[in-house]
Amino acid sequence: MIELFDRICDGVAEVLAATTDWGASGLRQDQYSVDLAADRVSTEGLHGAGYAVLSEESGITAPPGGPDDAPVVVVDPLDGSTNASRGIPWFATALCLVRDDPDTGAAVPVAAMVANHATGSRHWAVRGQGAVLDGAPISVSGCRELSACMLGVNGLPDRHYGWAQFRAMGAAAPDLCSVASGVLDAWCDMTSAGHGVWDYLAALLICEEAGAHIAEVNGDDLVILDTQQRRIPVVAATAELLEVLLEQRRARSARR
């Protein structure tokens, strides 16, 4: 599966290298023409391998002629499109294979890759086998104290939670992978709208396999195969740090 993901990410990288049109697609707000080109490469490659696709750009599609119950790969063909269009070096392709747990029937992420096309780095993970960055095992920082935390955020914090420093880099998948590799100590979605599953699922498996602790602000399930639902994930290097961040983030939601 990781080899297939590698090939798809190579294809998207070729699209980006050849792209001269960074304009809007005209089909949906905040969608670029390059998003559609990246989606075609991703979807065609996955369908050709017999997988169904849940993509930010094209919704849920089955492989032509394939079974109705084909395993699903959740895809964000180009996470951080605006960064890419403005030359900000932080954008990625994220892919995550989801299968039904044979015991519970629940959807479970089992293999994932996040390829940062600006840096060339690739994070990946297979459930139960740890997380990897460019072939080397990775793990979280171990930070327990908010006062020492380098926090990644999406959206505008309503106040200072007491972190040491924060960064807002504009692409959830590579942001979250920075927690997995110990570059960031935690990451918190500060928006009220939340994220689609394609934004975070691949990176969450990588974070989990690297030892991170994960929660959803409202206590909702993060593994969803629905293009309409949104979630607000929080990820931290340790359980202690996650608990403090959730308390602070939920206080924001309660005031709204």
Buried (B, 14 or more C-beta within 10 A) or exposed (E): BBEBBBEBBEBBBEBBEEBEEBEBBEEEEEBBBBBBBBBBBBBEBBBEBEBBBBBBBBEEBBBEEEEEEBBBBBBBBBBBBBBBBEEBEBBBBBBBBBEEEEEEEEBBBBBBBBBBBBEEBBBBBBBEEBBBBEEEEBBBBEBBBBEEBBBBBBBEBBEEBEBEEBBEBBBBBBBBBBBBBBBBBBBBBBEEEBBBBBBBBBBBBBBBBBBBBBBBBEEBEBBBBEBEEBBBBBBBBBEBBBBBBBEBBBEBEEEE
